[in-house]
Amino acid sequence: MARVLTGIQSSGRPHLGNILGAILPGIELSKNPENESFFFIADLHSLTSLKDGALRTEYVRAVAAAWLALGFDYKKNVFWRQSRVQEHTELAWYLNCFTPFPMLANATSFKEKSEKLADVNAGLFTYPALQAADILLYDANIIPVGKDQKQHLEMTKDIANRFNQLAGAEILVLPEPQIDEAVMTVPGIDGQKMSKSYHNYIDIFVPENELKKITKKIVSDSTPLEDPKDPDADITFKLYSLVASPSDVAAMRQNYEKGGYGYGHAKQALFECLLEKFAEPRRIFNYYMENESELENILTEGEEKARAIAQQTITKVRKILGFSS
């Protein structure tokens, strides 16, 4: 059985792009009976950019509630908060001491911001070492990553190799990437990639009236209602095609092409589709957000399972480094 590990961003509430591009594919992967799935909320990583503790707590709760609402099986798999398993930071320090400066300086996460070094904190610079610790703590075999994260996984393997050479044995398991070449790109309401950074996202968990306001803000051109329209050039149609059934998508395409169908009609159809498709996840999400103690119990249970495995790895690492009694 392969052990699959995934880190989940917690720098904001999950939006439709996260759900379609990462959460639903991740949940599908976790259902494979040949996989043992370890999914953690990477709240320590969020500290490099988010300093507000109350906001972080809210985001972590929302992320956990969203994954559970969309069908992640926390009993079959392991689901926890990174910050609650202290072995993450302990191993990160050890691995920092095996990571050469040029490797960190060459990391994409650092180079993208290196032109403004005043904005770069030490946490961002040593991000790859903590990411390596996240992976190596759990003897993970497979790490699903996008193309942009492939470099960091190669760095994890390099760091693990350096430690194993010192140990004279394979103490840390070298993971392999599982790269999805067909990662879904979900357009935002302005046509750019949906992103919290662009403030163009659709949060499907907001109250119904707020969701309707968001869908009404989707950018469209000025083609008159009675004229035919090109569905493939329209943002609303693109979003609808990602969530609606094939038959409903075909019907909307026909409406666009024959004319007499306005963008307002399409936006209303998208709104109704989102409400229908995500009715049960919205209900479950609200339940967990309103029942904090139940959500806490689920995460605590996962943290106990994760900690038991992490401690085995740390014990071996401490022994090699002379930190065990």
MILO-223590 format. One record per residue: x, y, z of N, C-alpha, C in turn; residue in three letters. Coordinates in steps of 0.02 Angstrom, whole numbers, plus 50000, padded with zeros to 5 digits. Layout:
BEGIN
XYZXYZXYZALA
...
REM end
This chain:
BEGIN
500424994050000500005000050000500445006250000MET
500315010749952500705016949948500435022149995ALA
500885025750028500685031150073500715037750034ARG
500135040950026500075047249989500005052950039VAL
500395058250030500365063950076500245070350037LEU
499795074450064499635080850033499585086250086THR
499885092050073499815097850116499285102450088GLY
498855104950131498285109150111498405116350133ILE
498375120950086498485128050103497935130550150GLN
498125135050195497635137750243497685145350248SER
497845148550193497925155850193497275159450176SER
496715155750173496075158750159495525153450156GLY
494905155650151494345150950144494375147650075ARG
494225141350070494235138050004493715141049957PRO
493905142049894493435144649845493315139449790HIS
492905141149742492705136249690493315133549653LEU
493815137849641494415135449606494785130249647GLY
494845131349712495165126449757494765119849756ASN
494105120449758493685114449762493755110149699ILE
493695113349641493725109549578494435107349560LEU
494925111649577495615110149556496015105949604GLY
495825105949669496235102449719495835098049766ALA
495295100649795494945096949847494605090649820ILE
494185091449769493835085549742494325080449712LEU
494845082549674495335077549651495695074149709PRO
495855077949762496185075049820495755069949855GLY
495115071449862494655066749894494585060449852ILE
494555061349786494515055549742495125051149749GLU
495715054249754496335050549763496325046649828LEU
496045049649880496025046349946495565040349948SER
495125039749899494655034149897494965027849868LYS
495555028449838495895022649809496085017749864ASN
495825011549862495965006749916496705004749920PRO
497085006249867497795004649867498215010049898GLU
497895015649918498255021249947498095022050022ASN
498585024250059498495026350128498605033850128GLU
498075037750140498105044950129498215048950193SER
498715053250190498885057850245498795064950219PHE
498295068450243498145075250220498195079950280PHE
498645084950276498725089550332498595096750310PHE
498345100750357498235107850345498875111550363ILE
499175114750313499845117750321499815124650353ALA
499585124950415499495131450448500155134750467ASP
500685130850479501335133850493501595137650433LEU
501495134950374501725138250313501375144950303HIS
500755145450325500385151650314500675157550352SER
501085156050403501375161350445501865165650405LEU
502135163150350502595167150311502255173250281THR
501585172950274501235178650244500665181250288SER
500375176950329499795178950370499995179250443LEU
499965185050473500175185950542499595186250592LYS
498995187250568498405187950611498185181050637ASP
498275179950702498125173450731497385171650729GLY
496945176450743496225175050742495995173250672ALA
496265176750622496085175350553496335168450532LEU
496945166650554497215160050537496765154550566ARG
496555155450629496115150550660495475149650620THR
495185155250599494575155050559494675151450493GLU
495235152950459495375149750395495495142250403TYR
495855140350455495985133150465495335129450477VAL
494895132350517494245129250529493855128650464ARG
493865133850423493495133850360493785128650311ALA
494435128050309494755123050266494565115950288VAL
494605114750352494435108050378493695106550365ALA
493265111350378492545110450368492385109050294ALA
492735112550249492615111750178492805104650154ALA
493385102250176493595095550156493115090250182TRP
492895091050243492425086250272491745086750236LEU
491535092850222490885093850189490865090950119ALA
491445090850086491475088350017491615080950013LEU
491675077650072491695070350072492335067050093GLY
492815070850121493435067650143493295063150203PHE
493525056950200493405051950253493965052350304ASP
493845055850359494375056850410494485050550451TYR
494015045850450494105039650488494565034750451LYS
494485034350386494895029850345495605032650336LYS
495645039350332496285042650318496535046450379ASN
497085050050371497365054050426497315061450406VAL
497005065450450496835072450434497005076650495PHE
497495081250489497725084850548497995091750531TRP
498115095650585498425102250579499175101450591ARG
499555103950544500285103550547500555106250613GLN
500285111850636500555115250696500455111350760SER
499995106650760499845102950822500285096750830ARG
500705095350780501185089750785501885092950784VAL
502175093650843502785097650850503385094550815GLN
503335088250797503885084950762504025088250695GLU
503525091650666503635095250602504195100350610HIS
504145104450662504645109850670505305107050695THR
505295101750735505925098750758506315095950699GLU
505985092050657506335089150600506545094650551LEU
506135099850544506315105450499506985108550519ALA
507095109250585507735112150608508315107450591TRP
508225101050604508765096350587508925096650512TYR
508395096750471508505096750398508795103350374LEU
508635108850408508945115250391509705114750393ASN
509945110750442510665110050451510995105350400CYS
510585102450356510835098350301510695101550234PHE
510435107650235510225110950174510695116650156THR
511055116250101511535121550083511175127950062PRO
511495133550076511225140050059511035140749985PHE
511455138649938511275139449867510635135849848PRO
510495130149881509875126549865509265130749884MET
509295133849943508735137949965508675144249922LEU
509255147149905509255153249865508985152049795ALA
509005145749772508775144049706508045141849704ASN
507735141349764507035139249768506575144349736ALA
506095141949697505625146349663505265150849712THR
505065148049769504685151849819505075157949843SER
505745157449843506165163149864506325167649804PHE
506505164749748506715168749691506165173349665LYS
505535171149672504985175249648504935181849686GLU
505195181949748505145187949789505825191049806LYS
506365188349777507035190449797507215197449774SER
506825200349728506975207149706506805212249761GLU
506365210249807506195214449864506355210649928LYS
507005210349944507225206250000506935208650067LEU
506745214950071506455217450133505785214050148ALA
505465211250096504825207850105504915200350118ASP
505545197950116505675190750125505875189450197VAL
505485185350232505675183550300506045176850299ASN
506365175150354506765168950357506325162850347ALA
505695163250369505245157650359505125156050286GLY
505065161250245504975160250174505615157250143LEU
506185159750166506825157350138506935149950154PHE
506755147850215506875140850235506245136550226THR
505765139250190505135135550175505265128450151TYR
505745127350104505855120550079506055115450133PRO
506405117750185506605113150238506005110850278ALA
505535115450293504925113450328504495108950284LEU
504465110550220504085106350174504385099350171GLN
505045098950171505375092450171505215088550235ALA
505205092050291505035088750355504315086250353ALA
503855090150325503155088050320503095081350285ASP
503505080450234503475074350193503845068550225ILE
504455069950247504905064550270504705061750338LEU
504325065450377504105063050442503685056750436LEU
503335056050380502815050850374502985045250325TYR
503615044750305503825039450258503365039350197ASP
503185045250172502725045750115503055043150052ALA
502685039450012502935036749949502755041249890ASN
502145043949891501895047749834501655054649858ILE
501875059849822501675066749837501345069749775ILE
500685070449775500345073749718500535081149717PRO
500825083349662501035090349657500885093049587VAL
500815099649584500785102949520501495103949494GLY
501545105949431502205106949401502625112049440LYS
502285117049471502645122349505502955119949571ASP
502745114049595503015111449658503535105849648GLN
503645104049585504105098549571504805099949598LYS
505025106249591505695108049614505765106849689GLN
505255108749728505295107849800505325100449820HIS
504995096249782505025089149797505725086349781LEU
506025088749728506715086649713507185088949768GLU
507065094849796507475097249851507385092849913MET
506765090649924506635086149980507035079749974THR
507065077049914507445070949902508195072149912LYS
508435077949889509145079549898509325080149972ASP
508895083550010509015084350082509005077650117ILE
508515073450099508465066750129509095062650113ALA
509325063150052509935059450032510535061550074ASN
510595068050086511155070550126511135067650196ARG
510535067350225510475064550292510615057050292PHE
510345053550242510445046350239511175044450229ASN
511535048650193512255047350184512625047750250GLN
512435052650292512735053150358512555047050400LEU
511925044850395511685039250436511955032650412ALA
512145032350348512375025950320511815021050309GLY
511195023550306510605019350295510035023850272ALA
509525020850242508955024750219508465025750277GLU
508625030450319508195032150376507585036050352ILE
507705040650306507165044750278506975042050209LEU
506335040450200506095037650137506065043050083VAL
506345041550025506335046349970505665045949933LEU
505285051449931504625051349899504685052349823PRO
504145050649789504105051749717503515056349702GLU
503595060749653503035065249636502505061749593PRO
501895063749602501355061849557501095068249527GLN
501305069649467501145076049435500545075349390ILE
500035079249404499425079249363499525084349307ASP
499605081749246499725086149189499105090049169GLU
498525087749193497895090949173497565094549231ALA
497965098249269497685102049326497185107149300VAL
496595107149329496055111549306496205118849324MET
496125123149275496185130349287495485133249286THR
495275136049341494595138649348494615146249341VAL
494235149149294494255156449286493905159949343PRO
494155165749362493825169949411493295174149379GLY
492945178149418492385181949390492615187449343ILE
493275188749341493545193749294493905190549234ASP
493915183849232494235180449176494945178149190GLY
495275181049240495935178649259495845172049298GLN
496395168649312496365162649353496055164449421LYS
495585160349444495265161749508495775161349564MET
495825166749603496335167049654496125172149708SER
496305170549770496175175349824496585181749813LYS
497175180949782497605186749770497275191849723SER
496865189349676496535193649627495845196049651TYR
495625193349708494955195049734494405193849682HIS
494475188349646494005186849592493685179849601ASN
493655177649663493445170749677492705170249694TYR
492455164149689491775162549709491805157949770ILE
491565160349826491535156449888490845153249890ASP
490815146749879490155143449875489835142449943ILE
490205143949997489945142750064489635148950096PHE
489635154550061489335160650089488575159950086VAL
488205164150123487465163950120487215164850049PRO
486615162350036486335162149969486315168949936GLU
486115174149973486065180749942486745183549922ASN
487265181849962487945184049945488205180449883GLU
488045173949878488265170049820487945172749757LEU
487315174849762486975177649703487305184149682LYS
487485188349730487825194649714488485193449678LYS
488845188249701489495186749670489405184649597ILE
488915180249584488815177849515488595183549469THR
488235188349497488015194049456488605198449435LYS
489165198149473489745202249459490205199349405LYS
490045193349380490465190249329490485194749267ILE
491075196149243491175200649186490895197649122VAL
490545201649084490285199449018490345205248969SER
490275203848904490325209248855489645212648846ASP
489595217048797488995221148789488535218648733SER
488615212448713488185209748660487445210148682THR
487005212948640486295213448658485975206648671PRO
485465206548713485125200348732484905196348670LEU
484615199848621484325196248564484845193248516GLU
485465195448520485975193148473486285186448494ASP
486505182448446486885176248462487535178148497PRO
487785173548538488395174848577488865168848571LYS
489505170148580490005164848578490095162148649ASP
489845156148663489905153548732490625152448754PRO
491055150648707491745149048725492145155248744ASP
491875161148730492225167348747491945170448811ALA
491455167148841491105170048898491295166648964ASP
491445170649015491665167949080491115163949114ILE
490505166549112489945163049146489845156149116THR
489875155649050489795149049019490365144449038PHE
490975147049040491545142849058491455140049128LYS
491235144249175491115141949243490545136849246LEU
490025138249209489445133749208489645126849182TYR
490075126849131490275120449100490685116149148SER
490965119249201491365115549249490945112349305LEU
490335114749313489925112249369489265108949347VAL
489025110549288488375107949265488455101149230ALA
487895097749220487895091449184488015092649110SER
488265087749073488395088649001487775090848962PRO
487195088148981486585089948945486385097248958SER
486485099549020486335106549036486825111249003ASP
487445109248998487955113248964487785113848890VAL
487575108348860487385108348789486785112848777ALA
486315112648824485715116948816485905124348822ALA
486355126048868486555132948874486945135248812MET
487355130948786487725132648724487235134248668ARG
486725130348663486225131448611485875138148621GLN
485715139748684485395146148699485845152048680ASN
486485151548693486955156848675486955157848599TYR
486995152448563487105152748491486495154848451GLU
485895153648479485285155448442485045162548456LYS
485305165648511485095172348528484465172448571GLY
484295178448594483715179048637483845176548708GLY
484475175848724484675173248790485235177748817TYR
485095181148872485565186048897486045183248948GLY
486565187148961487065184949011486745184549081TYR
486235188649093485885188249157485555181449166GLY
485275178749111484975172049114485505166849131HIS
486095167549100486635162649111486885163049183ALA
486945169149209487185169949277486695167049328LYS
486045167949314485545164949358485575157349356GLN
485695154649296485745147349289486365144749327ALA
486915148449323487515146449360487395146649435LEU
487075151949458486915152649529486485146749553PHE
485965145049516485525139549535485895132849533GLU
486355132149485486735125949479487195125149540CYS
487525130549560487965130349618487585128549682LEU
486985131549689486575129949748486375122649749LEU
486185120049691485955113149687486535108249696GLU
487075109449661487645104849662487965104449731LYS
488005110149764488355110349828487885111249888PHE
487255109349880486765110149934486985106349996ALA
487155100049988487345095950046488015098150076GLU
488535099350035489155102050062489055108650099PRO
488625113050075488495119350109488185118150178ARG
487735113250181487415111750244487925108950294ARG
488335104250271488825101150315489355106150336ILE
489575110450290490065115550306489805120050363PHE
489185122350356488895126650407488835123050474ASN
488685116550470488625112650532489285112650570TYR
489835111150534490495110850568490715117750591TYR
490565122950553490765129650574490375131850636MET
489775129250644489365130950703489495126250762GLU
489805120450748489945115550801490695114650806ASN
491025119650833491755119850835492055114050873GLU
491725111950928492005106550969492025099950930SER
491535098750888491525092550848492095092650796GLU
492185098450765492725099150717493405098250751LEU
493465101150810494085100650850494225093350867GLU
493715089550885493805082450903494065078450843ASN
493795079850784494015076350724494755077750710ILE
494945084150714495645085950700496105083150754LEU
495895083350816496305080650871496425073150862THR
495915069750840495975062550827496495061250772GLU
496475065350720496955064650666497655066250689GLY
497715071150733498375073250757498695067750801GLU
498285064150836498545058650876498815053150831GLU
498465051750777498695046650729499335048850694LYS
499355055250674499945057850639500545057950686ALA
500435060050749500985060750797501305053950811ARG
500905048750814501175042050829501685039950776ALA
501555041750713502015039950659502605044750658ILE
502465051250667503005056250666503515054850721ALA
503295052550778503755051250834504235045550818GLN
504005040750779504445035250759505025037850717GLN
504865042250670505395045150627505865049450668THR
505595053750710506005058250751506475054250797ILE
506225048850824506645044750868507255042150832THR
507165039950770507725037450730508215043050713LYS
507935048850695508355054650676508765057050736VAL
508435057550794508785059750854509365055150870ARG
509255048650862509785043750878510385044850833LYS
510275045950769510825047150721511205053450739ILE
510845058550762511155065150774511415065950846LEU
511305060850886511565061150955511135064951003GLY
510485065550988510025069151031509575064551074PHE
509685058051071509275053551110509645051551174SER
509255050051226509565048251290509815041051288SER
REM end
